Amino acid sequence: MKVLFPRSLTMDRLEAISPAPAWRGEVRGLLGKLSEKLMSEPSATLKALGFWLRPAHLKQMALLVDGTRMRPRGKVLQVAPGNVDTLFIYVALLALWLGNVVVVRLSSRQGEDEARLLDILHALAETQCWSEELQRLVLVRCEYDDPDWTAQMSSADMRIFWGSDNTIRRLSTVPKPSHCIDLGMGHKHSLCLLHAKKVLDNKDGQLAALFLRDTLEFAQQGCASPRTLIWFGSASCVAAAQEVFWPAVEEVAKDFIATGRYQLDDASALERLSGLQQLALDGCVHDPWQRVGCLVRLPVEELSQRQELGHPAHGVVYEWAINDLSELAAQLKPWHQTLSYFGWDRSELTEWATHQAVLGLDRIESVGQALIFHPIWDGLNLLQQLGRQLR
């Protein structure tokens, strides 16, 4: 097991690190300083993390729990996702803020943003006022069967697993203390709901850019990235809205490519083509797909688990049309995570989802906001989960 952060940490020293009281002012100061550093970075992903860590937002997040009697879990272990290389840090910093010792196994695929984040953390750790707090954040890279990692898994007070359903099932079999809590963040499929008439009435010209922000960031591999676009309205209204929407998307996508915000390399293009061909062979789709610049439109007639599991990402958008929200409610399943939307007030959709008691949907966000991390994730208030409430 290779320790990436902090430098020169040994296993003996790791076992000697103790939790701290929750909500320490020193940690809030550290997060504020990290926010400043990240906000000056050229990467949009790191800037977004810095914006999320700004002091005013930390204050808002603290209101999600009764913080007066919160205590740390102890040692919180996290297996980071491989598809979004900075997602782990959001949860890790929340756990650190609550006083936990945080041990994160990073994916074997290191991206540029992760590498830069490590550089910034190392620089902060060399400053005496932040080194004590950062010693409770440990980032490692290793194989799953590494004995040191297995020992960490077996002694954790909380374990958070990001990955495929099969990976989570396998990790969950590693023995743990009886009090240890496991959280599995497995396979998810997210949706975008567009009101056709409101699309036709929209004059601000921003909808296409907002849709692409949600869809193309992280190469559509985030659990909150919309993969199915649902049109709401009559057949004629939907057809008219599509004639307006897709040319605008194609035009804005050119800017995404020109500025480097999205690149479809040869390997990804081949993976996408192979996925589309496999969907056809499996009988999951019946209509031909249509290229729209760097995206692919693929008509579907329902929300099918088979077609969702076979989704190749990389800009493939399933398209489904409905005339009533009850059609959507009837097909939602627990793995449907985020619904981004345009043409409704958020309160209308949250009330609909609550009253329908739909099985799926953990997040309802306006289009363009689907990928913004919130402490309430996958239906769980992570600030509550990462600490212990004393009665």
C-alpha positions in Angstrom: 0.0 0.0 0.0 1.6 3.3 -1.1 0.8 6.3 1.0 0.4 9.4 -1.3 -0.5 11.8 1.4 0.8 12.8 3.9 4.4 12.2 3.0 6.5 9.8 5.1 3.5 8.3 6.9 4.1 4.8 8.2 1.5 2.2 9.2 2.5 2.5 12.9 2.0 6.3 12.8 -1.4 5.8 11.0 -2.7 3.6 13.7 -1.6 6.2 16.3 -3.7 9.0 14.8 -6.7 9.9 16.9 -10.0 11.5 16.0 -10.6 15.1 17.0 -13.8 17.0 18.2 -16.3 17.8 15.4 -16.6 21.2 13.9 -13.1 22.4 15.0 -12.5 26.0 14.0 -9.0 25.0 12.8 -10.6 22.7 10.2 -12.9 25.3 9.0 -9.9 27.6 8.6 -8.1 24.9 6.7 -11.1 24.4 4.4 -11.2 28.2 3.8 -7.6 28.3 2.9 -8.0 25.3 0.5 -11.0 27.1 -1.0 -8.7 30.1 -1.8 -6.1 28.0 -3.4 -8.5 26.0 -5.5 -10.4 29.1 -6.7 -7.2 30.3 -8.4 -6.7 27.1 -10.3 -7.3 27.0 -14.1 -9.2 23.7 -13.9 -13.0 24.2 -13.8 -13.4 21.1 -11.7 -11.0 22.4 -9.0 -12.6 25.8 -9.1 -15.9 24.2 -8.5 -14.5 22.4 -5.4 -13.1 25.7 -4.2 -16.4 27.5 -4.6 -18.1 24.6 -2.7 -15.7 25.0 0.2 -16.1 28.8 0.6 -16.9 29.8 4.2 -20.5 31.0 3.5 -21.3 27.6 2.0 -19.8 25.7 4.9 -22.0 27.7 7.2 -25.1 26.7 5.1 -24.1 23.0 5.2 -23.6 23.0 8.9 -27.3 23.8 9.3 -28.2 20.4 7.8 -27.5 18.8 11.2 -27.8 19.6 14.9 -24.1 20.2 15.4 -24.2 20.8 19.1 -23.9 17.1 20.0 -22.1 15.7 17.0 -19.0 13.5 17.5 -16.8 11.7 15.0 -17.4 8.1 13.9 -13.7 7.4 14.3 -11.9 6.0 11.3 -13.8 6.6 8.0 -12.5 4.6 5.1 -13.5 5.4 1.5 -12.9 3.6 -1.7 -12.9 6.4 -4.3 -14.6 6.1 -7.7 -12.6 5.7 -10.8 -14.9 7.7 -13.1 -14.7 11.1 -11.4 -11.3 11.5 -9.9 -12.1 14.3 -7.5 -15.4 13.2 -6.1 -13.8 11.5 -3.1 -12.5 14.7 -1.7 -15.9 16.2 -1.1 -16.9 13.3 1.3 -13.3 13.1 2.7 -13.4 16.8 3.7 -16.8 16.5 5.3 -15.6 13.6 7.3 -12.5 15.5 8.3 -14.6 18.5 9.4 -16.5 16.1 11.7 -13.3 15.1 13.4 -12.8 11.7 11.8 -9.5 10.0 10.7 -10.1 9.6 7.0 -8.4 6.9 4.9 -9.1 7.0 1.2 -8.0 4.4 -1.4 -7.7 6.3 -4.7 -8.3 4.7 -8.1 -5.4 3.4 -10.1 -6.4 5.9 -12.8 -4.9 9.2 -11.7 -6.3 12.3 -13.6 -4.7 15.7 -13.9 -7.1 17.2 -11.3 -6.3 14.6 -8.7 -2.6 15.1 -9.2 -2.9 18.9 -8.9 -5.1 18.5 -5.8 -2.4 16.3 -4.2 0.2 19.0 -4.9 -2.0 21.6 -3.2 -2.6 19.4 -0.1 1.2 18.7 0.2 1.9 22.5 0.1 -0.7 23.1 2.8 0.6 20.3 5.0 4.1 21.9 5.0 2.5 24.9 6.8 2.6 24.3 10.5 -0.9 25.7 11.2 -2.6 23.1 8.9 -0.3 20.1 9.3 -2.0 18.8 12.5 -5.5 18.8 10.9 -4.2 17.3 7.6 -2.5 14.4 9.4 -6.0 12.9 9.8 -6.5 12.8 6.0 -4.6 9.8 4.5 -4.7 9.0 0.8 -3.3 5.7 -0.5 -3.1 3.7 -3.7 -3.1 -0.1 -3.6 -4.6 -3.3 -4.8 -7.8 -4.4 -3.1 -6.0 -7.5 -1.7 -3.1 -5.6 -0.2 -2.7 -6.9 3.4 -2.2 -3.4 4.8 -5.4 -2.2 3.1 -7.3 -5.3 4.2 -6.2 -4.4 7.8 -7.6 -0.9 7.4 -10.9 -2.3 6.0 -11.2 -4.6 8.9 -10.6 -1.9 11.6 -12.8 0.9 10.2 -15.7 2.5 12.0 -17.4 3.4 8.7 -16.7 2.3 5.2 -17.9 4.1 2.0 -17.6 2.3 -1.3 -18.0 3.9 -4.7 -18.1 1.6 -7.7 -20.1 -1.0 -9.6 -22.6 -3.1 -7.8 -20.4 -6.2 -8.1 -17.4 -4.3 -6.6 -19.5 -3.1 -3.6 -20.8 -6.6 -3.0 -17.2 -7.9 -3.0 -15.8 -5.2 -0.7 -18.7 -5.6 1.7 -17.6 -9.2 2.4 -14.4 -8.0 4.0 -14.8 -8.5 7.8 -15.5 -5.4 9.9 -16.3 -4.5 13.5 -19.9 -5.1 14.4 -20.5 -1.3 15.0 -19.0 -0.4 11.6 -21.4 1.1 9.0 -21.1 0.4 5.3 -22.4 2.9 2.7 -22.5 1.6 -0.9 -22.7 4.1 -3.7 -23.3 1.8 -6.6 -24.6 1.9 -10.1 -26.8 4.9 -10.9 -28.6 6.2 -14.0 -29.6 9.9 -14.2 -32.2 11.7 -16.2 -33.0 15.1 -17.7 -36.6 16.2 -18.1 -37.5 18.9 -20.5 -40.9 20.6 -20.9 -41.2 20.8 -24.7 -43.5 23.9 -24.7 -41.2 25.7 -22.3 -38.2 24.9 -24.5 -40.0 26.5 -27.5 -40.9 29.5 -25.4 -37.3 29.9 -24.0 -35.4 32.9 -25.4 -32.3 33.2 -23.2 -30.3 30.8 -25.3 -28.6 29.1 -22.3 -30.4 25.8 -22.2 -28.1 24.0 -24.6 -25.0 25.1 -22.7 -26.5 24.0 -19.4 -27.5 20.6 -20.7 -24.0 20.1 -22.1 -22.4 21.1 -18.8 -24.3 18.3 -17.1 -23.8 15.8 -19.9 -20.2 16.2 -21.1 -18.3 17.1 -17.9 -16.5 13.9 -16.8 -17.2 12.4 -20.2 -20.8 11.6 -19.0 -19.4 9.0 -16.5 -20.6 10.6 -13.3 -23.5 9.0 -11.5 -25.4 12.3 -11.8 -24.6 12.8 -15.5 -27.9 12.6 -17.5 -28.0 9.7 -19.9 -31.7 9.7 -20.7 -33.4 12.8 -22.0 -37.2 12.8 -21.3 -39.4 15.1 -23.4 -42.7 16.1 -21.8 -45.5 17.2 -24.1 -47.6 16.2 -27.1 -45.9 14.5 -30.0 -46.2 17.6 -32.2 -44.8 19.9 -29.5 -41.9 17.5 -28.7 -41.0 17.3 -32.4 -41.0 21.1 -32.7 -38.9 21.5 -29.5 -36.4 18.9 -30.8 -36.0 20.9 -34.0 -35.0 23.9 -31.9 -33.0 22.2 -29.1 -30.6 19.9 -31.0 -29.2 22.4 -33.5 -28.5 24.7 -30.5 -26.8 21.8 -28.7 -24.7 21.0 -31.8 -23.5 24.6 -32.1 -22.6 24.9 -28.4 -20.8 21.6 -28.4 -18.4 23.0 -30.9 -17.3 25.5 -28.3 -16.9 22.7 -25.7 -14.5 20.9 -28.0 -12.6 24.0 -29.1 -11.9 25.1 -25.6 -10.9 21.6 -24.4 -13.9 21.1 -22.1 -14.7 17.9 -23.9 -12.6 15.6 -26.1 -13.7 12.3 -27.6 -10.4 10.4 -28.2 -10.1 7.4 -30.5 -10.4 4.9 -27.6 -13.5 6.5 -26.3 -15.1 6.8 -29.7 -14.4 3.0 -30.3 -15.9 2.2 -26.8 -19.0 4.2 -27.7 -19.4 2.6 -31.1 -19.0 -0.9 -29.6 -21.5 -0.1 -26.9 -24.1 1.1 -29.4 -23.6 -2.0 -31.5 -24.0 -4.2 -28.4 -27.2 -2.5 -27.5 -28.6 -3.3 -30.9 -27.4 -6.9 -30.8 -29.0 -7.3 -27.3 -32.3 -6.0 -28.7 -32.3 -3.1 -26.2 -32.9 -0.5 -28.9 -34.7 -0.7 -32.2 -34.4 2.7 -33.9 -31.2 4.0 -35.6 -29.1 6.5 -33.7 -28.4 10.0 -35.0 -25.2 12.0 -34.7 -25.5 15.5 -33.3 -21.9 16.9 -33.4 -20.1 15.0 -30.7 -23.3 13.5 -29.3 -25.4 10.6 -30.3 -29.2 10.6 -30.0 -30.9 7.2 -29.5 -34.7 6.9 -29.3 -36.0 4.6 -26.6 -39.6 3.6 -25.6 -39.1 3.1 -21.8 -36.7 3.2 -18.9 -35.1 -0.3 -19.2 -32.5 -1.6 -16.8 -30.8 -3.6 -19.6 -30.4 -0.5 -21.8 -29.3 1.6 -18.9 -26.6 -1.0 -17.8 -25.4 -1.1 -21.4 -25.2 2.7 -21.8 -21.7 3.4 -23.2 -21.4 7.1 -22.0 -19.2 9.4 -24.1 -22.1 11.6 -25.3 -24.8 9.0 -25.9 -28.3 10.4 -25.1 -31.3 8.1 -24.9 -34.5 10.1 -25.8 -37.9 9.2 -24.5 -41.2 11.2 -24.9 -44.0 11.2 -22.3 -47.3 13.1 -22.1 -47.9 12.8 -18.4 -45.5 12.5 -15.4 -47.3 9.4 -14.2 -45.6 7.6 -17.1 -42.3 8.5 -15.6 -43.3 7.7 -12.0 -44.3 4.2 -13.0 -40.9 3.3 -14.4 -38.6 4.9 -11.8 -36.4 2.5 -9.9 -33.9 2.9 -6.9 -31.0 3.2 -9.3 -32.4 6.4 -10.9 -30.5 9.0 -9.0 -30.7 12.6 -10.4 -33.5 14.3 -12.3 -32.3 17.5 -13.9 -35.2 19.6 -15.3 -36.3 22.6 -17.3 -39.7 24.1 -17.5 -41.0 23.6 -13.9 -40.5 25.1 -10.5 -38.4 22.8 -8.4 -41.1 22.7 -5.8 -43.6 21.3 -8.3 -41.4 18.3 -9.1 -40.3 17.7 -5.5 -43.9 17.7 -4.4 -44.8 15.3 -7.3 -42.0 12.9 -6.4 -43.0 13.0 -2.7 -46.7 12.4 -3.2 -46.1 9.8 -5.9 -43.8 7.9 -3.4 -41.6 7.1 -6.4 -39.0 4.4 -5.8 -36.2 6.3 -7.6 -34.9 9.9 -7.6 -32.6 11.1 -4.8 -31.9 14.5 -6.3 -34.0 16.9 -8.4 -31.8 19.8 -9.7 -32.3 22.4 -12.4 -30.5 21.7 -15.7 -26.9 22.8 -15.4 -26.7 21.9 -11.7 -26.8 18.1 -11.9 -23.1 17.6 -11.0 -22.9 19.9 -8.1 -22.2 17.9 -5.0 -24.5 18.2 -2.0 -24.1 16.7 1.5 -27.5 15.0 0.9 -26.4 12.4 -1.7 -28.1 9.2 -2.8 -30.9 9.9 -0.3 -28.6 10.2 2.7 -27.5 13.2 4.7 -23.8 12.5 4.7 -23.2 15.0 7.5 -25.4 12.9 9.8 -23.9 9.6 8.6 -20.3 10.7 9.0 -20.8 11.6 12.7 -22.6 10.3 15.8 -25.4 12.2 17.4 -25.3 12.2 21.2 -28.8 12.3 22.8 
